[in-house]
Amino acid sequence: MNKFITLFLFLVVSTTASFGQQAKSTINSTLSGQVLDEKTKQPIPGVSLYIKGTTHGVITDAEGHFYFQTGQKFPYSLVVSFVGYQKQEYIAEGTPVAIYLKEEAKELEEIVVTSRRRKEAVQDVPIPITVIGGAKVAETGSFNVNRLKEFIPSVQLYSSNPRNTSLSIRGLGTTFGLTNDGIDPGVGFYVDGVYYARPAATTMDFVDIEQVEVLRGPQGTLFGKNTSAGNFNVTTKKASFTPGANFELSYGNYGYIQAKASITGPLSKTLAARISFSGTQRDGLLYNVATQQKVNDLNNLGLRSQLLFVPSDKVKFTLIGDFTQQNPNGYAQVIAGVAPTLRASYRQFENIIKDLNYQLPSRNPYDRLIDHDTPWRSNQDLGGLSLNADIQLGPGTLTATSAWRYWNWDPSNDRDFTGLQALKTSAATSYQEQWSQELRWAGTFSSKLSAVFGAFVFGQNLKSNPEQTEEGGSATWRFNQSTTSALWKTPGLFEGFGIKTRSNLNTLSAAVFGQLDIALTNKISLMPGLRYNYDAKNLTYSRKTYGGLQTTDAALIALKKLVYSDQAFNADVTDRNFSGQVTLAYKQSKNFNTFLTYSTGYKPVGLNLGGLPTINGQPALDLATIKPEGTKHVELGFKTRPSVNTTFNLTAYNTDISDYQTLVQTPDPAVNRGYLANAEGVRVRGIEVDGTWSLTKHFSFYGNVAYTDAIYTSFKNAPVPLEETGGTAYFKDISGGELPGVSKWAASFGAEFTSVAKVLGQTGEFYIAVDDYARSGFSSSATPSKYLTIEGYSLLNARIGFRTAKGVSISIWGRNVLDQNYFEQLLPAGGNAGQYAAVLGDPRTYGITLRHSL
């Protein structure tokens, strides 16, 4: 049995036993009664009642009657809930009792967020925010950010493997394509207040999620780490002094199995704990005809534990530890096509493979067949510890968050995407450690003035572990052949010839920030904010060649240097910056809120960690350091509630970026993962519309539409596109071209029908829901290419099920139910010989999920 299933069953058995032991406690009182509809005075069967602070619960019978035997003494609180009625607490002081429930109003549930460091309704916050609740995350199978993006059209996430993951909002954030670790993300990713520096963290499975808040636009005056494009603010479920447990098990096609468990409860009067577990496995979706193995499987394990210490009503400490392990056989890409380049005929991919007597296993990428000779490995471990203290101080709360995290990356890739050894080995092993300390005070001085003030320090060490390797093989000579000299065929010249790279990056970031909320009138508020950043980065980089034919022949040595060469450089930079924002908000009424924001953002100086391209045989040392990125952003937004059961929001924005940090591919095999460069200017403008509509108590709808126009206003020294490789020009002016990864149009829509139902003696809620995500075509290359453009597509997901607050819930679900074939990303092979590969979207998947809540 799989190890995570064994652990899951252990948690189920141990928890059931512990709750069983609690049930044997001394009986100190009995309680009987009936639950009735307040208006009709009719009995309500199936109502859930439990004694607050315990797991002791009962369900009303067909006549609405219930009966308790309990170790509690009167008085105590009963929590009473039923679908379609308002939950209430009832103080039981004797027996029998009659409890009356009110029907729920047909109003939409008010969503509370904490993005401005205080609890407030999302419709009142003058920031464009999308909130996804934990229940929706679970029911839709959105167990990571890549799946969650389908609900938020402004979010883009691309991942050819965990390290090479780009997370963007409105097309801005992380560089598109193969990640270079030398720059900071533009989108902040926070979990329980802790900043996660490496984009790989966004590929991990969610564990015990309460809700996810996605903030769009620069957020430097509210959060610790400066982010120029937005934030993901993930909140997990907290430890509780009320005992509880949840278990979940899912099965699906392609051998999909996922198990989750969460247990919480008190350890003493002031100490509570929570432990959560998640494990996911699935068979591979590609088939390697050479090894006869399925490739691109899922093999994930996650653990999260918490201790909550509440010594008084003014002080709270939370200690959190987490660990995630991902060991898939995968993240392989399949050949999607071949682009003719401007190189000589003998250097075209089709002629290369003809000379080597090689045929691709399939010319149709949706056959999902590969024959790669280098194993794909994308192993990573992530984990850390954090301690959060919330202390009431004066008219506000002082929050201190201390954290340490690590990321260990152990990959292997076949970057030529074929069964030939054009590139035998590509393994950029890395190890990262980070620490952070944030100190923040948020409070209200008066009815007209509130504020947030904070300081943040972040340190990071990112290094090769111990070295990163690129190595040629038996076909390297033919893919890199640049003359008709017979010397290229010299036996063993390039076999085992490669480079080993050692790099060490140290980063220190510090900032102070603050924001005021000034009520100018009862309806108009002014919110100015300011941030000061300090960034220091130090890099040592050393690359040395090894292997291949050992020779003193100058001509052969020259050929080897055309493929790989030694390279070394150091960089030591510091940077300082002021950024800020000002928002003017006008709240005409409770149901109409508008705001106008002007802000500036900043992304610090970047360092090239993937090697530098060579021009005329010499490394381009001027690219060792790239300029910091500056952002000027303006947006106008409206948040409205036209009725008690509808919301309608609209945001229009314009963002201008100077010295935009981008990552580009190069024909130079020694920089297989691309290199960083600055585009002089980028402009992104767009309109976002979202709304919800609760048609009746049973029908609800939502919709989100985003129009995004993202272009380079100036990029005069961009690399040429794939099809122009081998021409006379090394660079091209692509000013006016589209940014990669951004669809002009993207939308998501959904509908849900619910109804009271009774299944296996349990009364709960039946539901059926559909969600659709659609987007128009987009570029998959930093320099627009007619071959690396992805057509638009639409994905339909559906689910049907039965859910209860306590007891057993069941869900049958399907993703991509119409089995749409689509590409998520297109990538040119190392060396730009013409072949390019695709990250394929998942085919139709379906399954069943069982949940049990105690």
Buried (B, 14 or more C-beta within 10 A) or exposed (E): EEEBBEBBBEBBEEBBEBBEEBEEEEEEBEBEBBBBBEEEEEBBBBBBBBBBBBBBBBBBBEEBBBEBEBBBEEEBBBBBBBBBBEEEEBEBEEEEBEBBBEEBEEEBEEBEBBBBBBEBBBBBBBBBBBBBBBEBBBBBBBBBBBBBBBBBBBBBBBBBBBBBBBBBBBBBBBBBBBBBBBBBBBBBBBBBBBBBBBBBBBBBBBBBBBBBBBBBBBBBBBBBBBBBBBBBBBBBBBBBBBBBBBBBBBEBEBEBBBBBBBBBBBEEEEBBBBBBBBBBBBBBBBBBEEBEEBBBBBBBBBBBBBBBBBEEEEEBBBBBBBBBBBBBBBBBBBBBBBBBBBBEEEBBBEBBBEEBEBEBBBEEBBEBBBBBBBBBBBBBBBBBBBBBBBBBEEEBBBBBBBBBBBBBBBBBBBBBBBBBBBBBBBBBBBBBBBBBBBBBBBBBEEEEEBBBBBBBBBBBBBBBBEBBBBBBBBBBBBBBBBEEEEBBEBEBBBBBBBBBBBBBBBBBBBBBBBBBBEBEEEEEBEBBBBBBBBBBBBBBBBBBBEBBBEBEEEEBEEBBEBBBBEBEBEBEBEBEBEBBBBBBBBBEEEBBBBBBBEBBBBBBBBBBBBBBBBEEEEBBEEBBBBBBBBBBBBBBBBBBBEBEBBBBBBBBBBBBBBBBBBBBBBBBBBBBBBBBBBBBBBBBBBBBBBBBBBEEBBEBBBBBBBBBBBBBBBBEBBBBBBBBBBEEEBBBEBBEBBBBBBBBBBBBBBBBBBEBBEBEEBBBBBBBBBBBBBBBBBBBBBBBBEBBBBEBBEBBBBBBBBBBBBBBBBBBBBBBBEEBEBBBBBBBBBBBBBBBBBBBBBBBBBBEBBBBBB
